[in-house]
Amino acid sequence: MDISWQSMDMKLSQYAKKAGVTYKTAWRWYKAGTLDAYQTPTGTVIVRDPVAEKPETGRIALYARVSSAAQKSDLARQVQRLRDYAAARGYPVAKDVVEIASGLNDNRPKFLKLLADPSIGTLLVEHRDRGTRFGWRYLTTLLQAQGRRIEAIFPHETQDDLVDDVVSLITSMAARMYGRRGSRHRAERIKQCVESLMKEERTEECV
């Protein structure tokens, strides 16, 4: 979908009409934070900039990731949120890729394939840690040097799979310290402890 009208403030209903979507869809985009919009004291939603500047070169790919198979159901929701974001900005999506792997894992085949593909000019992720748990600045700098970019639609990091990422790190460390036989059991006990105490904002008892 190509949205190319001149940027100007407009009501959400006007934006929906110009974007070729229903008001309900535009409202969902607004509630999800994918539109640069605000609500007046009278309740009217005003869209400031209907379309961000489109990437000039390369294809656009979506990348969704979860840390474990138990979170697999979230992949489809991630992809839909990414597609909504892309549609709201008139981004033509070439492909979407999903992967189950820890954000601490630097050997994710599907993610590495996207990074190595020079035809992908823009890579969209939902949160920075969907791309990488650490080293975001290194990643963006290297892609910029190639005339490419990675864009996170939400600036903050998600906490959804943080525990799983930490547990994968603990499992690896425990395997070295105690051997592989007992590492998974120890890591699972620590995970349960962390999940329980995180609700009370206390983690020192798990150390």
N, C-alpha and C positions, 0 to 999 in steps of 0.2 A: 504494500500500500504506500503510495507516494503522497505525502502531505506537504505542500509547498507554498501555502499562503503566507503573507507577510505577518510576522509576529506582532501581536497587539493584545492588550487586555480584553478579555471577553468572558461572558457568562459561560458556565459549564454546559448549558444546553446548546449554546452557539458552537462551542468547541466540539461537542459530540456530533453535531450536524456536519461541520466542516471535516471532521475526522472520519465520517462515514460509519460511526458506531452508535449504539443505543445510549440513551442517557444513563441507563443502569450500568452499562460497561464503563462509561466515563466516570460515574460516581465511584465505582469500584477502584478505578485507577487512582482517583483522588484520595480515597481512604487508604489505599496501599502506599501512598506517598510517591507515586511515579509521575505525578504532574506537579509543575511549579505553580501552585495555586494557594489561595487563602479564602477564608470565609468571612464575610462582612458581619457586622453586628445584627443585621436583619436576617442573616442565614443564607444569603446568596453566595455561591461559590464562584470566585473569579480566577480564571486561568491567566497567569502572567505571560508566559512564553510557551505557546502551544508546542513548538518543536525546537529541540536543541539542534545545534549544527550537526549535520550528518557527517559521518566519516567520509573522507574524500577518496581514499584508496582501499583496495582489498575487500574481501568478503567479510561478513559478520557471522560469528559463531557464538552459540550459547553453551556454557559449561555449567552443569549441575553436579554436585558431589555430596555424598554422605559418608560417614566413617564406617558404618556397619550395615549388615543385611537387615538388622532389626529396624533401621530407619529408611528402608527402601521405598516405603510408601510416600516419603517426602520428596522423592526425586521428581515425580510428575508435577507436584505442586510447585516445586522450584522452577521447573521448565515453564510452567504456565505463567508464573510471575515474571520471568525473564521475557517471555513472548509479549506479555501485556506492556512491559516497559518499552520493548523495542517497537511495538505497534504504536504506542503513544508518541514516539519520537520519529516515526516514519522510517525506522531502520529496516532494510530488507534482510531478513535472516536467511543465510545460506544453509546452515546446518545446526543441529543441537546434539550435544554429547553428554552422556551421563556416566558417572563412575562411582564405584563403591571402594573407597580407600581413605586412609587417614590423611588429614591435612599435614601431618608431619612426615608423610611418606614422599620422598623426592624422586621416586621411581614409579610414578603412575603412568602407564603406557598411553592411555587416551589423552591425558593432559599434555604429556610430552609431545605427542604427535601433533596436537594443535599448535603448540609453541614452535615446533620445527617446520610447520607448513607456512611458507612465505605468502601464500595466497590469502591467508587469514589476516586481514588488516586490523580488525577489532574483535576482541574476545570479551564477551559479557559474562560476569558472574554475579551472583546475588549479594554476597558479602566477600570482603577481602580474603577471609580465611577459607572460603570455598576454593580459592585459587591456591593459596599457600598460608600456612599458619604463621610462618616467619619469612622475612626477606621480601616483603611486598615492594619496597622501594627499589631493591635490586632488580626485581622482575620488570617493573614499569620502566626503569631507566634503560635496561637492555632492549626492551621492545621499542621504546622511543628512538633509540639509536638506529633501528631498522625501519623507522617510519611507520611503526605499528603501535598498538596500545591495548591495554587491558582495562576494563571499566567495571567497577563495582556499583551496582545500583543503589545499595545502602552503604553509607560510610562506616557504620559501626560493625563490629564483629558479632557473630552469633555465638550463643553459649550452648546450642543444641547438642553438638557432638564434642564439646571441649573435654568432658569426662572421658569419652571413648579415646580421644587422642592422647590424653594423659595416661590412660590405662595401657595403651599400646606401647608407650614409652617405658612405663614401669615394667611391663611384661618383658621387654627387651633387656632392661637392666637386671631384672630378677633372674632371667635365664643365665646371665653371665655370673651372677653372684651365687645362685642356688642350684643351677642346672635346669634344664628345660622341663623336667618332670614336675617340679614343684612351682615353677614360675607362674603358670596360668592360674593355679589355685590361689597363690598369694596375691596376684594382681586382681583377681575377682573379689577377694575379701577387701582389698583396699578400695576398689571401685564402689562396693556397697557402702563402705564406711564414708567415703567422700560424698556420695550422693545423699546419704542420710544427714551428714553434718553440714553440707552446703545449704540445706534448708534453714539451718540455724546460724549460717555464716561462720561456722567453726570447722577448721580442718586440721588443727594441730594435733588432735587425738589420733589421727590416722598415721602420723609420721612415726 
